Structures are given as structure tokens and as C-alpha cells.
Amino acid sequence: MKKLLCLVFSLMLAVMAAGCGGGDKQAAAPQAGKTLRLVAAASMEKVFTQKLIPLYQQKHPEIKIEGVYDASGKLQAQIESGLAADVFISAANKQMNALSDKGYMDKSTVKPLLENKLVLIVPKSGSEIKGFNDFSKAKHPAIGDPASVPAGQYAKEALSKLDQWDAIQSKVSLGTNVTQVLNWVAEGSADAGLVYATDAALLKDKVTVVAEAPAASLKKPVIYPIGVLAKAPQAEAAKDFAAFLQTEEAMKIFAAYGFAQAKQEVDKHEINSY
């Protein structure tokens, strides 16, 4: 009887040990895939969410990409305040330069990626505004806030060059990013606005592009630089994703959304001051 009880007790201990062992194996299971954080100008949200991120994740199912999109100046401030990020794409070089100079960027990865155009848009219903030279005639003009929005900074430069800036000060609405300006014109609360060509293309059924900024009104082209953060949590994945965005396949997608490939590599401090 004692032998039988000992045998039963031993079997119970064995079962319990096996159960504990199974728990250990479950705890040691591989963690979920890596999450890469992309921080990019608001004007890039659609091309990334609709095309580029899904395409990259098809090729790399182990990588999840989280996007943060807003005015480049706001994104710069968030990074400087501690936002954990892997890849940064600005709508102008001012923000990228500032982050690089302060040590936030891996300088070896910073380079021009894309080019955009500043355009004048009006509601699809029509407008008396026919070009940049009569932008000040708009009753409710709108641009991005030059304090933080690159498109607004380009707008201020162009309008100042064309002697239109002072005349709009009492009536201009300043958007927190270029998308807000686009929406104001699309809904008719603004009768003219300055945005990027890529933004206008997204709502071509609601806005009309009247004109591109005259060549002489901007000192430098509208360049979008890309770079990997110096302390990127997913540095290797970030470099691979940045490389993917520079491939011919990705460039064709950018082109479909109105972006052009940056024509050449130049010193990042010479591209533009914004």
C-alpha cells in the first residue's frame, strides 16, 4: 500500500513539474515583431498610409511601422522633447539641419529625398484669384503658420518677393499644418490658399490649382530631406526602410502622388533655409 501511495505521489509531482516546465517555455516564446516609428511631414501622410507602408510591410511582415504626421516644426520640437523615433522626413531642411546640429540625427544617413512645388489653390466652385500676384485680393486667404509650417515659410518668402505679404496681414488665416489649409479651401472657408502640389492633388475634386509659385519668388527648391535618428530604437530596420524609400519602386509611388525625386545630393545646409 505504501509503495502504491509513493508511486501516486511521484506521478503527481511529475505532472506538476511538467506543467511548470510548460509555463517556462511559454514565457520564453519570441516577442512580437519590431515597431518602427516614422515621423514625417503632414503632406506625406497619404502616400505612406495608402501605399508605401503597406508595401514595405508586405516585404517585411516582422516590422510594424507607426507613423506620426504633422508640421515639420512641431515634429522637430517633439523629437527634441523626447519623442522616440526612428526615421524623420521634413518638408524643409531647416528642421533637419537643427536636429542634426544638436546631435539628434545620424548625419551619415541625412540626404535630400524628394522635391515638391508650392501652388496657389482656390475652391472648385471658382474664384477671382488668378495668380500669386493678386493673392492679396482674396477675402479670406490662408497659408501655413510660418512659425512652424515649412509651406507657410515658403509662402511668406514668395508673397514677400511679390509684394503681397503686407497686404494680407489683417485677414490671413494661419494653419497649424498644410493639410488644414487645404481643407479650409476645399470647404470654402478660405477663398485662396498656398499649399504643396501633392496636397492639392489629394483633393482635386474640391480645389483647383491656379498657379505654381513663380520661379523667381523662391530662392531654393522645396526639398524634403530624410534621416535616421542617432538614437533610433530600431536603427537597422530604420536604415533599411530609409533605403527602401530611395528605390526606383518607391520613387514611382512618390511620383504618382505628385512628388519628384530630389535631383542631386548637395550640402544639406545649402538646400534651403527652411
Backbone as a ProteinNet text record, in pm:
[ID]
protein_1_A
[PRIMARY]
MKKLLCLVFSLMLAVMAAGCGGGDKQAAAPQAGKTLRLVAAASMEKVFTQKLIPLYQQKHPEIKIEGVYDASGKLQAQIESGLAADVFISAANKQMNALSDKGYMDKSTVKPLLENKLVLIVPKSGSEIKGFNDFSKAKHPAIGDPASVPAGQYAKEALSKLDQWDAIQSKVSLGTNVTQVLNWVAEGSADAGLVYATDAALLKDKVTVVAEAPAASLKKPVIYPIGVLAKAPQAEAAKDFAAFLQTEEAMKIFAAYGFAQAKQEVDKHEINSY
[TERTIARY]
82.6	0	86.5	192.3	283	351	388.7	455.1	361.4	232.4	134.8	116.2	109.2	94.2	214.8	331.9	455.2	456.8	408.9	406.8	310.6	191.2	92.7	146.7	210.5	268.5	376.2	458.3	565.6	508.5	400.1	337.5	279.2	219.7	164	272.6	386.9	498.9	548.5	549.7	598	505.8	373.2	276.1	289.1	305.5	320.6	447	554.6	680.7	667.5	596.3	576.7	496.7	394.8	313.2	394.9	480.6	566.6	661.8	713.8	806.5	739.2	610.8	536.6	520	497.1	483	610.7	726.1	854.9	874.1	836.6	854.3	767.7	646.9	557.5	612.9	668.1	724.1	843.2	913.6	1033.3	1003.7	874.3	838	886	917.3	966.7	867.2	919.3	834.8	777	677	614.9	715	680.9	772.1	808.1	911.9	959.8	864	855	775.2	868.9	862.2	945.6	859.4	908.1	829.9	883.2	796.7	826.4	765.5	845.2	797.3	813.7	701.8	708.8	613.7	646.8	565.8	422.4	327.3	185	150.9	221.1	192.9	227.4	289.8	329.3	239.4	142.6	63.4	-5.3	-69.5	-145.1	-56	54.9	141.1	196.8	219.4	270.6	160.5	50	-54.9	-124	-137.4	-209.1	-121.6	6.4	90.3	220.8	306.5	443.9	456.6	386.1	393.9	336.6	217.7	167.6	262.3	322.1	414.3	537	594.4	713.6	681.7	564.3	527.7	496.2	455.4	439.6	574.1	676	810.4	875.7	836.2	895.3	783.3	712.5	599.3	638.7	767.4	812.2	822.7	811.5	823.7	687.8	651	530	574.3	512.3	550	439.1	476.2	383.2	420.2	323.6	352.2	301.3	380.9	341.2	356.1	247.3	249.2	199.7	276.5	236.9	330.7	315.2	405.1	547.7	642.9	780.9	838.1	800.2	847.7	796.4	671.3	615.1	684.4	712.2	779.1	920.2	988.6	1122.2	1115.2	1019.6	1004.6	973.2	891.5	857.6	979	1060.5	1182.7	1276.8	1289.9	1377.9	1323.9	1193.1	1131.4	1129.8	1185.8	1198.3	1117.2	1048.8	972.7	1066.2	1038.9	1120.6	1086.2	1183.1	1158.2	1274.6	1247.2	1349.5	1387.6	1288.3	1312.8	1238.3	1306.4	1244.6	1251.7	1138.8	1134.7	1069.3	1143.8	1094.7	1052.6	961.5	919.8	1013.7	1120.6	1221.5	1346.7	1455.4	1581.6	1608.2	1534.3	1557.7	1548.3	1443.8	1421.6	1524.8	1556.9	1656.8	1793.9	1829	1957.3	1968.3	1860.3	1861.6	1880.7	1809.5	1822.7	1961.6	2015	2149.3	2254.3	2242.7	2340.6	2337.3	2221.4	2208	2235	2273.5	2310.3	2197	2079.4	1965.4	1965.2	2035.4	2033.7	2166.1	2157.8	2277	2312.6	2410.9	2440	2475.6	2528	2565.8	2444.6	2324.8	2203	2118.3	2154.8	2073.6	2102.8	1998.2	2016.4	1884.9	1891.3	1768.7	1694.5	1563.5	1484.1	1391.1	1310.2	1206.6	1202.5	1131	1107.1	957.6	907.9	766.5	753.4	630.8	605.1	503.5	522.9	426.4	325.6	195.8	92.9	-17.1	-84.6	-199.1	-325.3	-411.7	-536.8	-657.1	-768.2	-896.2	-1003.1	-1120.3	-1227.7	-1268.9	-1315.4	-1356.3	-1468.6	-1546.4	-1657.7	-1612.3	-1483.7	-1430.5	-1385.6	-1308.3	-1254.9	-1203.6	-1196.1	-1140.9	-988.6	-931.5	-785.9	-726.7	-642.4	-589.2	-439.3	-370.8	-227.2	-168.9	-42.4	24.8	25.5	31.3	41.9	-84.3	-197.7	-317.9	-372.8	-283.8	-323.8	-384.8	-335.1	-384.6	-528.1	-581.7	-720.7	-820.4	-771.3	-859.1	-920	-1048.6	-1115	-1072.5	-1050.1	-1010.5	-893.5	-774.2	-658.1	-608.5	-542	-490.8	-354.5	-265.5	-134.9	-98.3	2.3	51.6	122.2	120.5	186.8	337.5	397.9	541.8	628.6	571.6	649.8	686.6	605.5	632	605	538.2	499.7	586.4	668.1	753.2	676.6	558.4	480	444.8	422.1	394.7	517.4	633.7	758.5	788.6	763.9	780.4	679.1	555.9	452.1	491.8	542.7	584.8	696.3	792.3	902.6	850.2	764	712.2	627.5	538.3	449.5	526.9	630.4	713.9	785.8	837.8	907.7	814.5	685.8	588.4	508.4	553	488.4	342.4	314.7	179.4	166.6	278.2	278.3	210.8	252.3	197.6	46.8	-1.5	-142.1	-237	-185.5	-274.4	-271.6	-189.8	-168.8	-296.1	-387.9	-508.9	-616.4	-598.3	-705.3	-660.8	-533.5	-486.2	-511.2	-551.2	-565.8	-441.3	-385.9	-263.5	-293.8	-269.5	-296.1	-184.8	-219.3	-119.1	-37.2	-86.9	-10.7	-73.7	-8.5	-53.7	-187.2	-214.5	-341	-459.3	-442.1	-550.3	-582.3	-480.7	-501.3	-576.4	-536.2	-602.4	-751.2	-781.8	-921.3	-1003.1	-942.3	-1013.3	-1058.1	-969.2	-1002.8	-1105.6	-1088.4	-1180.2	-1322.5	-1337.4	-1471.7	-1525.7	-1439.9	-1484.8	-1470.5	-1415.6	-1397.8	-1280.6	-1193.5	-1087.7	-1107.5	-1094.9	-1116.8	-987.7	-873.2	-744.6	-645.1	-557.4	-457.5	-331.6	-221.9	-94.9	-57.9	-44.9	-12.7	86.8	123.2	209.6	126	188	119.7	66	139.8	96.8	-30.9	-47	-168.5	-287.1	-268	-375	-424.6	-333	-369.8	-461.6	-453.3	-535.5	-682.4	-709.2	-847.9	-877.5	-834.4	-852.3	-998.6	-1085.8	-1228.9	-1291.1	-1214.6	-1268	-1189.3	-1065.4	-985.5	-926.6	-895.4	-833.5	-698.2	-597.5	-464.7	-463	-443.3	-442.2	-304.4	-201.8	-66	38.3	157.5	273.8	343.9	418.3	494	591.9	595.3	689	832.5	908.5	1044.5	1128.9	1115.6	1198.8	1152.9	1036.8	983.8	1043.2	1106.2	1171	1318.6	1401.6	1545.8	1590.6	1528.7	1568.6	1446.9	1463.9	1350	1301	1180.4	1119.8	1169.2	1265.7	1330	1287	1259.9	1227.8	1347.8	1419.4	1530.8	1484.5	1560.5	1531.2	1653.3	1630.9	1741.7	1696.8	1792	1767	1813.8	1735	1770.6	1896.5	1978.8	2103.5	2077.9	1967.6	1933.2	1806.9	1793.6	1676	1664.9	1551.4	1532.8	1548.5	1511.7	1522.1	1614.7	1739.3	1833.2	1851.4	1871.8	1895.6	1771.7	1655.8	1531.2	1507	1540.9	1521.8	1607.3	1731	1820	1769.1	1716.1	1662.9	1539.1	1452.2	1331.6	1367.9	1465.6	1510.8	1567.8	1641.2	1696	1584.5	1482.4	1367.2	1299.3	1287.6	1220.5	1297.2	1423	1504.1	1516	1444.5	1448.3	1360.5	1383.1	1302.5	1155.4	1130.3	993.6	920.8	985.6	923.9	909	1007.8	1003.1	886.2	850.9	735.6	606.7	599.9	482.5	479.4	594	600.2	554.9	600.5	566.7	416.2	351.9	207.3	130.6	193.8	131.5	180.5	257.5	299.1	436.6	509.9	645.5	743.5	855.3	964.1	1087.1	1169.5	1292.6	1387.1	1450.5	1547.7	1655.3	1688	1773	1917	1969.4	2109.7	2141	2251.6	2299.2	2377.6	2336.5	2408.6	2424.9	2509.7	2528.1	2394.3	2353.2	2220	2197.8	2304.2	2286.5	2272.8	2285.2	2274.2	2145.6	2063	1941.7	1842.1	1807.9	1722.1	1731.5	1679.5	1690.2	1570.3	1475.5	1355.7	1361.7
-120.4	0	126	121.9	235.8	259.2	145.6	157.7	223.8	186.3	241.7	391.8	431.6	572.7	654.7	598.2	666.1	683.7	579.1	584.5	694.3	698.9	800.7	940.2	958.4	1088.6	1130.9	1035	1064.4	1108.7	1041.5	1077.1	1218.4	1253	1386.3	1493.6	1467	1561.5	1577.5	1468	1471.1	1555.9	1537.9	1616.3	1764.4	1797.5	1937.4	1998.4	1921.1	1969.6	1995.6	1906.1	1922	2048.2	2072.6	2193	2318.6	2318.7	2435.6	2454.4	2342.2	2349.3	2408.9	2370.3	2425.3	2574.9	2622.7	2765.5	2838.2	2779.8	2842.3	2855.3	2750.5	2754.3	2864	2882.8	2985	3123.7	3143.9	3274.3	3307.1	3203.9	3225.9	3236.7	3236.7	3244.2	3376	3378.5	3500.9	3615.4	3737.4	3855.3	3891.9	3978.2	4021.7	4101.1	4124.8	4193.8	4334.3	4389.9	4522.5	4630.2	4739.6	4854.2	4969.8	5017.2	5127	5252.4	5362.1	5486.3	5583.5	5615.3	5713	5846.3	5952.1	6086.7	6168.2	6211.9	6274.8	6393.1	6481.1	6599.3	6559.7	6642.9	6613.3	6587.9	6652.2	6637.4	6498.7	6414.7	6280.9	6170.5	6206.6	6104.3	6006.9	6057.3	5969.7	5871.7	5919.3	5830.1	5718.5	5748.7	5645.5	5549.6	5603	5515.3	5433.8	5490.9	5421.7	5325.7	5357.9	5279.2	5227.5	5318.9	5280	5192.1	5225.3	5142.2	5003.2	4990.6	4855.4	4775.1	4840.6	4770.8	4720.6	4805.9	4765	4652.3	4660.1	4556.7	4423.5	4426.8	4302.1	4233.9	4312.8	4260.5	4221.8	4289.1	4266.4	4253	4142.5	4124.8	4129.5	4112.6	4117.5	4260.8	4359.7	4500.4	4569.2	4635.1	4717.8	4863.7	4943.5	5084.3	5173	5258	5353.7	5492.5	5564.8	5696.3	5809.6	5915.6	6038.9	6150.1	6220.9	6320.1	6455.2	6560.4	6695	6794.8	6921.9	7025.1	6992.1	7013.4	6974.2	7042.1	7167.8	7238	7175.4	7132.1	7064.8	6930.9	6859.1	6729.2	6746.3	6849.3	6878.5	6901.1	6980.8	7010.2	6883.4	6794.9	6670.9	6580.9	6574.3	6492.3	6548.8	6680.3	6743.3	6727	6704.2	6685.6	6540.2	6452.6	6313.2	6211.3	6251.4	6155.6	6048.9	5923.2	5813.7	5794.4	5809.9	5800	5729.9	5674.6	5603.7	5676.4	5720.7	5789.3	5922.6	6028.7	6161.3	6211.6	6261.2	6325.1	6460.6	6564.4	6700.5	6756.1	6854	6918.5	7032.7	7048.9	7150.1	7117.5	7183.5	7147.6	7215.6	7320.6	7391.7	7298.4	7217.9	7128.7	7016.7	6960.8	6853.7	6906.1	7024.4	7083.6	7106.6	7159.5	7188.8	7061.2	6955.5	6828.9	6768.1	6780.3	6727.1	6801.3	6933.3	7014.4	6990.6	6948.6	6922.3	6776.6	6695.7	6557.7	6457.1	6497.5	6405.6	6310.7	6347.9	6267.9	6195.7	6078.8	6010.9	6081	6170.4	6257.5	6181	6060.6	5982.7	5937.8	5945.4	5899.5	6014.1	6137.4	6252.4	6289	6297.9	6334.1	6383.8	6457.7	6501.3	6379.6	6377.6	6264.5	6305.3	6409.4	6447.1	6597.5	6634.8	6776.3	6796.7	6911.4	6943.5	7083	7125.6	7257.6	7331.5	7461.3	7545.4	7595.5	7573.6	7613.4	7695.2	7773.5	7853.7	7776.7	7754.1	7682.4	7767.7	7739.1	7805	7696.5	7724.4	7625.1	7586.2	7465.7	7416.3	7500.7	7564.2	7646.3	7771.8	7805.8	7919.9	8033.9	8125.8	8238.7	8344.3	8467.1	8575.6	8577	8498.2	8494.8	8409.9	8472.7	8404.5	8375.5	8427.4	8403.2	8458.7	8429.3	8473.9	8625.8	8695.1	8840.5	8909.7	8838.6	8900.7	8821.4	8748	8671.3	8760.9	8883.2	8974.9	9019.8	8991.5	9027.2	8930.1	8815.6	8716.7	8776.3	8748.8	8797.6	8718.3	8589.5	8502.7	8412.5	8469.3	8389.9	8302.4	8193.4	8102.5	8046.7	8037.4	7974.2	7902.2	7819	7757.2	7860.5	7840.4	7933.5	7931.3	8042.9	8045.3	8010.4	8020.6	7991.1	7843.4	7755.5	7612.6	7528.1	7586.3	7509.2	7548.9	7457.6	7491.2	7550.6	7495.6	7550.2	7696.4	7730	7868.4	7955.9	7898.6	7972.9	8000.7	7900.8	7921.6	8024.4	8015.6	8109.4	8252.4	8271.6	8405.5	8457.9	8371.9	8414.5	8457.8	8373.7	8404.2	8530.5	8542	8658.1	8786.5	8776.7	8893.9	8939.2	8841.9	8872.3	8938.2	8900.6	8952	9070.7	9125.9	9242.2	9216.3	9095.8	9057.9	9035.1	9022.4	8981.9	9082.9	9207.9	9309.7	9327	9309.2	9334.6	9229.6	9114.2	9008.8	8996.8	9076.9	9059.6	9073.3	9156.1	9179.5	9073.3	8984.1	8889.1	8745.3	8719.4	8584.4	8488.7	8365.7	8259.3	8172.5	8139	8060.5	7918.7	7820.6	7682	7620.9	7525.8	7458.4	7358.6	7320.4	7240.7	7261.1	7211.1	7236.7	7168.4	7056.1	6985.7	7070.2	7145.6	7231.3	7339.9	7397.4	7499.4	7439.3	7321.7	7251.1	7231.6	7187.5	7162	7290.9	7400.1	7527.9	7569.6	7555.2	7593.8	7496.9	7367.8	7266.4	7287.7	7332.2	7350.8	7491.2	7579.6	7713.7	7819.2	7784.7	7886.6	7979.1	7936.7	8021.8	8024.6	8143.1	8151.5	8141.7	8127.5	8106	8056.6	7969.7	7917.5	7874.1	7865.7	7820.1	7688.7	7584.2	7450.5	7385.9	7260.8	7187	7124.1	7104.1	7042.1	6904.4	6831.9	6696.9	6700.3	6804.2	6817.5	6849.8	6941.3	6979.7	6860.1	6770.6	6653.3	6559	6559.9	6470.6	6510.1	6639.6	6688.1	6761.2	6704.5	6771.2	6783.8	6709.4	6722.8	6838.8	6897.8	7005.7	7136.2	7129	7250.5	7255.2	7375.3	7395.7	7462.6	7409.6	7471.6	7583.6	7706.1	7822.5	7845.3	7827.7	7854.8	7797.5	7774.3	7739.8	7868.9	7864.2	7982.5	8021	8147.2	8190.6	8152.2	8111.9	8062.4	8161.2	8287.7	8387.9	8420.1	8367.2	8402	8318.3	8206.4	8121.7	8106.9	8123.7	8114.7	7972.9	7875.4	7735.6	7647.3	7529.9	7437.8	7383.9	7332.9	7274.7	7130.4	7110.7	6979.3	6912.5	6781.8	6700.5	6611.2	6637.3	6550.3	6434.8	6327.2	6209.7	6177.1	6120.8	6081.1	5984.9	5906.5	5813.9	5880.9	5868.6	5929.5	5864.7	5944.5	5894.4	5787.5	5800.7	5703.5	5626.3	5595.2	5521.7	5387.6	5356.9	5228.4	5109.8	5129.6	5024	5072.2	5096.2	5159.3	5082	4951.1	4873	4869.8	4848.2	4848	4986.2	5090.9	5227.6	5254.2	5209.4	5229	5151.7	5032.6	4952.5	5020.5	5073.7	5141.3	5267.9	5343	5464.1	5429.4	5320	5276	5236.8	5169.7	5130.1	5252.7	5360.6	5481.5	5549.8	5511.1	5570.3	5480.7	5369	5277.7	5328.7	5274	5311.7	5277.4	5164.7	5122.3	5225.1	5272.4	5371.8	5506.2	5542.4	5670.1	5677.5	5565.7	5563.3	5592.5	5541.9	5567.7	5714.2	5767.1	5909.4	5994.4	5958.3	6034.5	6032.7	5919.6	5908.6	6003	6043.7	6136.8	6279.9	6301.8	6437.4	6479.4	6391.4	6424.7	6397.1	6467.2	6440.5	6400.7	6317.3	6278.1	6397.4	6416	6524.1	6504.5	6609.5	6596.8	6559.6	6606.2	6578.7	6589.8	6529.1	6538.8	6668.2	6751.9	6875	6887.4	6977.8	7001.2	7039.8	6971	6991.1	7132.7	7206	7341.4	7440	7392.9	7480.6	7460	7361.7	7333.5	7447.6	7479.9	7594.2	7625.8	7740.7	7784.9	7745.4	7672.2	7637.3	7495.9
0	0	0	85.9	93.9	-40.3	-105.7	-236.7	-338.5	-331.6	-424.8	-402.3	-271	-239.1	-285.8	-266.4	-309.7	-460.3	-530.3	-676.3	-724.9	-660.3	-697.3	-670.4	-553	-516.6	-614.8	-656.6	-752	-886	-927.3	-1053.8	-1048.8	-932.7	-916.1	-926.1	-863.9	-870.5	-1013.4	-1085.9	-1224.3	-1311.1	-1289	-1365.8	-1336.2	-1206.3	-1166.5	-1226.2	-1226.5	-1282.3	-1431	-1498.8	-1642.4	-1671.7	-1586.4	-1603.1	-1586.5	-1485.8	-1463.4	-1579.7	-1628.5	-1741.6	-1862.4	-1887.2	-1999.6	-1987.1	-1863.3	-1839.7	-1874	-1836.3	-1866.6	-2016.7	-2090.2	-2234.9	-2296.4	-2244.8	-2297.9	-2270.6	-2153.4	-2118.3	-2206	-2252.2	-2331.9	-2481.1	-2518.4	-2659.9	-2718.6	-2847.7	-2911.6	-2897.9	-2882.1	-2870.6	-3006.8	-3006.6	-3131.7	-3214.4	-3342.6	-3433.1	-3387.4	-3447.3	-3411.4	-3461.8	-3386	-3428.2	-3459.8	-3583.2	-3629.7	-3634.6	-3577.8	-3577.3	-3681.7	-3777	-3881.1	-3841.1	-3844.9	-3813.8	-3941.6	-4000.7	-4133	-4145.6	-4239.2	-4266.6	-4300.4	-4260.5	-4280.1	-4426.4	-4518.1	-4660.9	-4714	-4631.1	-4674.9	-4620	-4539	-4470.2	-4566.1	-4670.5	-4760.5	-4836.1	-4888.7	-4966.3	-4879.3	-4751	-4662	-4616.9	-4571.4	-4517.6	-4626.1	-4744.5	-4852	-4931.9	-4947	-5038.2	-4978	-4933.7	-4901.8	-4778	-4671.9	-4551.8	-4576.6	-4636.7	-4666.4	-4755.2	-4854.3	-4943.9	-4868.7	-4784.2	-4710	-4612.8	-4547.4	-4450.6	-4518.9	-4644.7	-4719.2	-4737.7	-4760.9	-4781.4	-4649	-4541.3	-4408.9	-4305.7	-4305	-4212.2	-4065.4	-4037.4	-3898.7	-3846	-3936.5	-3898.5	-3903.5	-3794.8	-3791.9	-3794.8	-3878.7	-3890	-3836.5	-3742.6	-3682	-3732.2	-3788.7	-3843.2	-3756.7	-3746.4	-3678.6	-3782.4	-3814.1	-3920.9	-3869	-3898.7	-3856.1	-3921.9	-3886.7	-3936.9	-3893.8	-3982.6	-3955.1	-3830.5	-3809.3	-3690.2	-3562.4	-3563.9	-3446.9	-3422.2	-3530.2	-3516.6	-3461.7	-3507.9	-3454.8	-3304.7	-3262.1	-3118.8	-3039.7	-3096.1	-3026.9	-3012.3	-3115.4	-3108.5	-3002.5	-3000.9	-2902.3	-2760.3	-2749.4	-2617.5	-2573.5	-2656.5	-2615.3	-2692	-2798.8	-2878.1	-2934.8	-2904.9	-2957.5	-3104.5	-3191.7	-3335	-3403	-3519.8	-3596.4	-3725	-3801.7	-3928.8	-3927.4	-3972.3	-3979.6	-4122.8	-4174.4	-4305.7	-4287.9	-4317.3	-4301.8	-4437.1	-4436.2	-4560	-4596.8	-4520.8	-4549.6	-4469.7	-4505.3	-4441.4	-4308.2	-4276.9	-4151.3	-4032	-4027.2	-3913.1	-3908.8	-4024.5	-4029.4	-3988	-4037.3	-4001.3	-3850.5	-3792.9	-3649.5	-3568	-3603.7	-3531.5	-3551	-3672.4	-3698.8	-3617.4	-3616	-3544	-3393.8	-3342.5	-3199.2	-3163	-3263.5	-3236.9	-3236.6	-3281.6	-3280.6	-3401.2	-3508.3	-3629.7	-3652.7	-3715.1	-3764.7	-3895.7	-3890.9	-4004.9	-4131.8	-4117.4	-4235.5	-4315.6	-4255.1	-4322.8	-4377.7	-4344.5	-4385.7	-4531.4	-4612	-4752.9	-4812.8	-4923.4	-4992.3	-5046.7	-5030.8	-5079.2	-5193.1	-5170.6	-5266.6	-5289.5	-5395.5	-5423.5	-5443.4	-5398.1	-5411.1	-5471.7	-5496.4	-5553	-5466.3	-5450.2	-5380.2	-5482.5	-5455.8	-5552	-5485.9	-5567.8	-5525.8	-5561.6	-5462.2	-5486.7	-5449.7	-5514.9	-5485.1	-5481.6	-5424.6	-5423.6	-5566	-5582.6	-5713.6	-5773	-5687.1	-5732.9	-5806.7	-5792.9	-5865.4	-5775.4	-5834	-5757.8	-5855	-5807.6	-5888.4	-5881.9	-5792.9	-5777.7	-5890	-5972.4	-6090.8	-6085.1	-5983.4	-5974.4	-5845.9	-5821.5	-5699.6	-5687.7	-5800.4	-5796.4	-5748.6	-5744.1	-5688.4	-5570.6	-5501.3	-5383.9	-5276.7	-5265.8	-5162.3	-5187.1	-5306.6	-5336.4	-5272.9	-5225.7	-5162.4	-5035	-5013.7	-4892.8	-4770.1	-4790.2	-4678.9	-4722.6	-4734.6	-4775.4	-4660.3	-4694.7	-4591.7	-4632.7	-4534.9	-4554.5	-4424.6	-4428.3	-4306.4	-4220.3	-4092.7	-4000	-4024.3	-4067.1	-4095.4	-3974.2	-3854.9	-3734.3	-3722.7	-3782.3	-3766.1	-3890	-3989.6	-4108.1	-4227.6	-4280.1	-4394.8	-4512.6	-4543.9	-4655.1	-4629	-4502.6	-4466.1	-4480	-4452.1	-4465.4	-4613.3	-4696.7	-4840.5	-4891	-4838.2	-4878.8	-4843.1	-4723.3	-4680.9	-4770	-4803.5	-4890	-5027.2	-5086.5	-5219.9	-5219.8	-5121.1	-5115.4	-5086	-5005.5	-4977.4	-5104.2	-5177.9	-5302.6	-5403.4	-5400.6	-5496.5	-5442.5	-5328.6	-5266.3	-5229.8	-5183.2	-5143.7	-4992.4	-4925.2	-4784.5	-4693.2	-4700.5	-4609.4	-4626.4	-4747.7	-4776.1	-4719	-4678.4	-4627.1	-4474.6	-4407.8	-4264.4	-4179.9	-4222.4	-4142.4	-4163.9	-4260.9	-4293.7	-4315.3	-4315.8	-4345.4	-4228.7	-4261.6	-4161.5	-4167.6	-4050.4	-4043.8	-3996	-4080.4	-4045.5	-3963.2	-3879.4	-3796.8	-3877.9	-3994.3	-4090.5	-4227.7	-4330.5	-4467.5	-4496.7	-4431.5	-4452.3	-4408.1	-4300.6	-4253	-4355.1	-4415.7	-4518.6	-4637.2	-4677.6	-4787.6	-4757.7	-4637.7	-4600.4	-4594.2	-4548.6	-4544.3	-4684.1	-4781.1	-4918.2	-4975.8	-4947.7	-5000.1	-4951.1	-4826.1	-4769.6	-4794.1	-4848.8	-4883.9	-4777.8	-4661.9	-4557.8	-4590.4	-4680.9	-4735.1	-4886.2	-4947.3	-5092.2	-5172.2	-5103.2	-5169.4	-5065.7	-5106.5	-5012.8	-5084.8	-5010.5	-5065.9	-4997.9	-5076.8	-5027	-5121.5	-5093	-5184.5	-5296.4	-5410.3	-5523.8	-5486.9	-5403.5	-5364.5	-5282.4	-5200	-5120.6	-5209.7	-5302.8	-5393.3	-5473.9	-5509.1	-5589.6	-5512.1	-5380.6	-5298.6	-5299.6	-5321	-5321.4	-5452	-5562.3	-5691.5	-5731.8	-5665.6	-5693.1	-5615.5	-5522.6	-5440	-5451.5	-5501.5	-5517.9	-5658.1	-5702.4	-5833.6	-5814.2	-5880.2	-5877.3	-5980.2	-5933.5	-6021.5	-6081.2	-5997.8	-6046.2	-5951.4	-6005.1	-5923.7	-5885.2	-5774.9	-5733	-5843.5	-5884	-5987.8	-5950.3	-6047.9	-6023.3	-5943.3	-5972.3	-5905.6	-5763.5	-5722.3	-5590.2	-5477.1	-5508.7	-5408.8	-5442.1	-5342.2	-5364.4	-5396.2	-5330.4	-5343.9	-5365.8	-5424.8	-5442.6	-5309.2	-5309.5	-5189.5	-5176.4	-5089.4	-5075	-4944.6	-4952.8	-4836	-4803.4	-4694.6	-4656.5	-4567.7	-4569.7	-4486.9	-4401.9	-4283.9	-4199.2	-4091.1	-4040.6	-3929.9	-3801.2	-3696.8	-3568.6	-3509.9	-3445.1	-3386.3	-3280.2	-3207.5	-3103.8	-3141.3	-3267.5	-3314.4	-3243.3	-3181.4	-3113.4	-3208.2	-3335.4	-3436.3	-3547.9	-3514.2	-3606.8	-3737.6	-3728.6	-3850.3	-3939.2	-3878.8	-3955.1	-4015.4	-3941.6	-3989.3	-4112.8	-4110.8	-4225.9	-4347.4	-4322.7	-4433.1	-4492.2	-4407.1	-4453.5	-4531.2	-4480.8	-4549.6	-4687.1	-4694.8	-4823.1	-4919.4	-4867.7	-4949.4	-5010.4	-4932.4	-4980.8	-5093.1	-5112.2	-5218.1	-5341.1	-5340.1	-5453.5	-5567	-5685.7	-5802.2	-5780.2	-5713.5	-5686	-5600.2	-5494.8	-5406.9	-5477.3	-5557.8	-5627.9	-5726	-5786.5	-5877.1	-5800.1	-5678	-5594.5	-5552.2	-5511.1	-5475.9	-5594.4	-5713.4	-5834	-5860.2	-5831.4	-5851.3	-5758.8	-5649.3	-5555	-5576.3	-5681.8	-5716	-5671.8	-5601.7	-5559	-5672.4	-5672.9	-5766.7	-5686.9	-5745	-5676.4	-5669.2	-5554.7	-5541.1	-5647.1	-5720.6	-5838.8	-5809.5	-5699.3	-5672.8	-5525.3	-5487.1	-5349.6	-5335.9	-5240.5	-5213.1	-5063	-5022.2	-4879.7	-4819.4	-4714.1	-4659.2	-4608.4	-4573.5	-4526	-4640.7	-4765.5	-4879.7	-4958.2	-4919.5	-4995.1	-4978.9	-4857	-4828.9	-4681.2	-4643	-4504.2	-4421	-4479.7	-4406.7	-4354.9
[MASK]
++++++++++++++++++++++++++++++++++++++++++++++++++++++++++++++++++++++++++++++++++++++++++++++++++++++++++++++++++++++++++++++++++++++++++++++++++++++++++++++++++++++++++++++++++++++++++++++++++++++++++++++++++++++++++++++++++++++++++++++++++++++++++++++++++++++++++++++++++

